Structures are given as structure tokens and as C-alpha cells.
Amino acid sequence: MKYIVVTGGVMSGLGKGITAASIGRNLKNIGYKVTAIKIDPYINIDAGTMSPYQHGEVFVLKDGGEVDLDLGNYERFLDTELTRDHNLTTGKIYQSVISKERRGDYLGKTVQIIPHITNEIKDRIRKVAAKSGADICLIEVGGTVGDIESMPFLEAVRQMHREEKTDNLIFVHVTLVPIDTQGEQKTKPTQHSVKELRELGLTPNVIVARCKEPLSRNTISKISLFCDVPEEAVISAHDARDIYELPLLMDKEGLTQYLIKRLSLKSTTSDTSWIEMVERMQNLKGQVNICIVGKYTHLEDSYLSISASIKHASTECGCDYVTDWLNAETLEHDPECLKKLEAYDGILVPGGFGERGTEGKIMAIRYAREHNIPFLGLCLGMQLSVVEFARNVVGLEKANSTEFNEDTPFPVIDILPEQEGVEDMGATMRLGDYEAQLKPGSLAEKIYGSRSIIERHRHRYEVNPNFVDKLQEKGLVFSGVNRNRMEICELTGHPFFFASQFHPEFKSRPGKPSPPFKAFMCAMLDRQKERC
């Protein structure tokens, strides 16, 4: 097993995850199977109980693991499926060590950070890497070098470096090269970051420097001299037009060839599919306008997978797009804003939790339904589509979800039976992959080209089966079902009205767009043609 450990310095948010994902993509292109592990130093067991405002969206894996959004980037770049074991947190590590101590596994020893915590970290890394069957394992250490909470993890990878053969583990350090008021690239932050890394016993083999413009030859020489890395291992990670161009940029900078040499690898194939995908992305014609009506709209990372899925569909359809983010509460406070929705080619209502903004979302859904605007609803977006239809078409005026009103006379959305009595918030929802059977001749079957699908879920509430007949009598079709659970709803006679209880955005990939998103894009193009 080859290990590539990616650390970050100077400041957070430099793009360690994208850097690691780009490295992995390039190594996959030359014939290697790559897996990835994300280390998050927070004490939470997982990301499931976190607000999207903290770390962006909570990404859901096939086994129901609720994880950091970087694992979503790994899945998209590497075109793979990971599990909850690929995300290590301080909470998971300490919980495991304490459980072992309580069982007496340590035979009366004093349990300490070293060796017990660090051994647990190393064991988990190696087990995940081995179980994946990969040739190369990427390890992203979250946080910034110097953070107290990251130290046990950095100590663990330091020990791994000593235990592994020289050409089996290397360190890639991502830093910042800012520009001063005179327009000069400054290397001092990088120098201090590397110094701090060395104080922990770690020496970077590669430095990836984030910068506005390509590193000058003088800057590269200076970083090489002061940080003791070869000039060919100082990689300029300057701003790109799109994150999917980064693997090509890094390959052009010579990083792949350096890793081949440093890890004693061989290039066995040359997969050009990523290059072809990026070329298609750069040659899009036309443009559709999409309005996303959400409640976390001021932080776009809250909907990162949705943004990625729209991009994948856009590339596949050969059409560019513009996304406007509309806070659902704006519609509640100023109903006149509804009229602005007519200008869009499509309206998307994403998932979320809590009552805030739900009435605004319902207003947007009604507008899309009544004005024949292509509509895509995801998770809560489907639930509120049912509420809207029940109120305004079926005539159940006070219909609602029991999540927002426990006393509603028409609980068209109700808590899952297995959720009743559940007290813990973490990892207790309906999570991960579940199958759905699609109705013959439905829009859903047409979109997927199949009668059976598997998609990822994250919810506690669902359509109340006691109201299904009433809703279907009035024209709402439940075209995807898992036993008595309604997974998809659609409208007959509408250009495109499709909503899912699951999150199709979690399985979308570059070059392999999510079927509902691709169909949504096609519907928006059709609307645009009709209006022209």
C-alpha cells in the first residue's frame, strides 16, 4: 500500500480536499486504484448533527455514513463509493479507545494519547486502506498544522512514516502564497508553516502552493531553498476557472510524474476521459437560468452536491447555466418576489430541516406547478410538494408535516414509524442506500430507464400512506415506492414536475450525471425553446 498524506498550513479553506482528490484522479488515470480517507479533528462522532453553516453540506455515503463534504469530492473525482470508515473523527477514535478500556482490553495499562490513541488511528487507516483493495490511499488531515486538535493525528502519520518503507508514504503540504501590495509573491507564510510541520517531526515531500497567479520561477526557487524540497516538487496551484480543471493543472505542473518517481510507480494506462469531460465543459452553448429556493442560501457549500449535479447535467446536455439562490424566507416576507420566478427556466427546492422558510418553499412550489415551470424537489422539497398539493388541489387547507405542526388535522407528512421514541439525534435517521420500484410508463421510469433504482436517503419524515389515495385521485402520482414508502412523486399534464424523498445529488458524477438532474436540465432547455 502506498500512502499520500495531505496536510494544510497557514489558514483553512485552501483546498486540501480538492488537492487530494485531484492527485487521486491523476493517479487513477494512469491505472491505479485509489481510495481516500478524511480525518476531521472535531470531537463529533460524525457530521450528522452539524448545521450546514458549520462545515457546509452533510454528505451521505451508501452505508448511511454522514460525513464531511470532502468525501463527496472524493467520490466524484475518483468515481468510487466510500463508507463511513473512510471518515475518521476525534470522537470516533476516543469513543473506540474508551470502549476498549472499559472492556479491559488494555490489561490494566494507563491509557494515553501515545501509544493508544495513535495506535487506534494507525490501525483504522491501515484497515480501511486494505479493505478497499486500493493500490494508493490518500489521507487528508483536516484542520491547519498547529491546531491542538490535529496533533494526535499528525503524530500518528509521523509514526506511520517511520514504520513504512521510504517509497510507500509521502507528505504533501498545501500552503498559501499571498501577494503583497507591490504585487510580489510572498513565501514567508509557507516557510513558517513548514517550520511548524517540522517541529512535529514531519517533513513535506511536496509543497502545493495556492496562489492567484502561477508561481514565478524566483518564488519556486525560494520555496525550494527554504523548505528543503526539490524545485520539481513545488507545485503551483493557481486559480482555475473550475475545480474540475485542477487535476489537469496539477498534471501539467509535473506533480503526477514526480509522484510516480517518488513512490516508485509505473504508468500502466492513459485514461483521457477526464480531459474529454473538461473539454466538453469548456465548450457549452446556450444558457438556462435556474432558481434554487432554499434556507441556507448565503453559504453555497450547504448545497455543494446540488451545484455539482447541475454542472454534471449541464456538461452532458452541452448547455451552460446560471444559478440564482433565493432565500425562501424572502418569499414569505415579500410575496411580490414570486412574480420574478416566471423569468427562470427551472425551479429547484432542496432538502433541509426545521420550519423556518418552509412556507416560502411551498409558495415557490405552487408557482412552479401553476405556471408550468420545470420543477425538481429533493427530500424536504418532495415533502413540501405533497403539502402544497394537499392544501391547494385536494382542498386540505391545513395540511402540514408533523415536523412543523404536531396538531395538524391533515398530517400528509408524518414521522417514520421506526423514528417514534428515538431520542438520540446522531445517525438515527433513515440513511444511505435504499431501493425503489418505479411505476411502468411513469416519468420516473423514463428518466432512469429502469424499473428498479437505488438512491441515498437522509430523513425522519415521509408521506403518510393514509393520504396517498386522496392525493392520487387528484392527479399526484407516486411513481417510486419502497413497500409502503413513497419515494417519488410527479404530476401528469405538467412539463416537468419531479420530486424525490431521496437525494439523487449524492450519486452524481462528472461524465455520469444524476438521471433526475439530467432530465431537469433537458426540461429547462425545452421550456427555453418554447419561449423563444
Secondary structure as UniProt FT lines:
FT   STRAND          2..8
FT   HELIX           16..29
FT   TURN            30..31
FT   STRAND          34..40
FT   TURN            48..49
FT   HELIX           52..55
FT   STRAND          59..60
FT   TURN            62..63
FT   STRAND          66..67
FT   HELIX           70..78
FT   HELIX           84..86
FT   STRAND          87..89
FT   HELIX           90..103
FT   TURN            104..108
FT   HELIX           113..117
FT   HELIX           118..132
FT   STRAND          136..141
FT   TURN            145..146
FT   HELIX           148..150
FT   HELIX           151..163
FT   HELIX           166..168
FT   STRAND          169..176
FT   TURN            181..182
FT   HELIX           188..199
FT   TURN            200..201
FT   STRAND          206..211
FT   HELIX           217..227
FT   HELIX           231..233
FT   STRAND          234..238
FT   HELIX           243..245
FT   HELIX           246..252
FT   TURN            253..254
FT   HELIX           255..262
FT   TURN            263..264
FT   HELIX           273..281
FT   STRAND          287..294
FT   TURN            297..298
FT   HELIX           300..303
FT   HELIX           304..317
FT   STRAND          320..327
FT   HELIX           328..333
FT   HELIX           335..343
FT   STRAND          346..349
FT   TURN            356..357
FT   HELIX           358..370
FT   TURN            371..372
FT   STRAND          375..378
FT   HELIX           380..389
FT   HELIX           390..394
FT   TURN            397..398
FT   STRAND          399..401
FT   TURN            402..404
FT   TURN            406..407
FT   STRAND          410..415
FT   HELIX           417..419
FT   TURN            420..421
FT   TURN            426..427
FT   STRAND          430..438
FT   TURN            440..441
FT   HELIX           443..448
FT   STRAND          452..459
FT   STRAND          461..463
FT   HELIX           465..467
FT   HELIX           468..473
FT   TURN            474..475
FT   STRAND          476..482
FT   TURN            483..484
FT   STRAND          485..491
FT   TURN            492..493
FT   STRAND          497..500
FT   HELIX           504..507
FT   TURN            510..511
FT   HELIX           515..531
//
